[in-house]
Amino acid sequence: MASGREFSEQWIAAWNARDLEAVLSHYAADAVFLSPLAQRRLGDGRVVGVESLRAYWAAGLAAVPDLKFTLESVLEGHRCLTILYRNQLGTLVAETMEFDDSGQVARSFACYG
């Protein structure tokens, strides 16, 4: 796996390019994503599996045409990292990702300031 900083820069660049397939390439087929935005949009804050993530994030990209993330900081842990970034509204977001044995994101948690 790339360094935490390198991974984070690639992840942010994929979002900013609106390249959903590049974003999804980082995630395991059975990845789990937890988010309060998913709770509001779907009625459940838990999105499971790449196909569900594809549908959820495609709808999000369509709803937010000016989406832009600015990397603030990267915190590295054991088989995990937290990416601190600001979105197009200036909101501080912390996204913590846990990696599986193959270096794919297995679980991800988004928290908003």
C-alpha positions, 0 to 999 in steps of 0.5 A: 500500500502507498504511504498514508499521505500518498493514498490520501492525495490520490483519494482526494484527487479522484474525488476532485476529478469526479472519477468515481471508479478511481475512488471505488478502486480503493475499496474492497468488494464488501467494504462498509461505509458509515456516515451521518449523510448516508443516514439522512439520504438513505435512512440508514447510515451504513452503506455495504458493498462496492455496488451500494457505494457506487450508487450512493456516491454517484447520487452524491456527485450528481447532487453536489456539482461543485464538490471539492475536497482540500486535504488538511492532514493525514493521521496514520495508524495500524492498518488504518488512517484518518484523512482530515479535509475540508469540503466545498462548504469549508466543513471539516471532515474526518474520514477514518479508513481501515484496510484489509490484508490486500490494502483495500479499504474494508471499513470507512467512517465519515465524521463532520465538523 
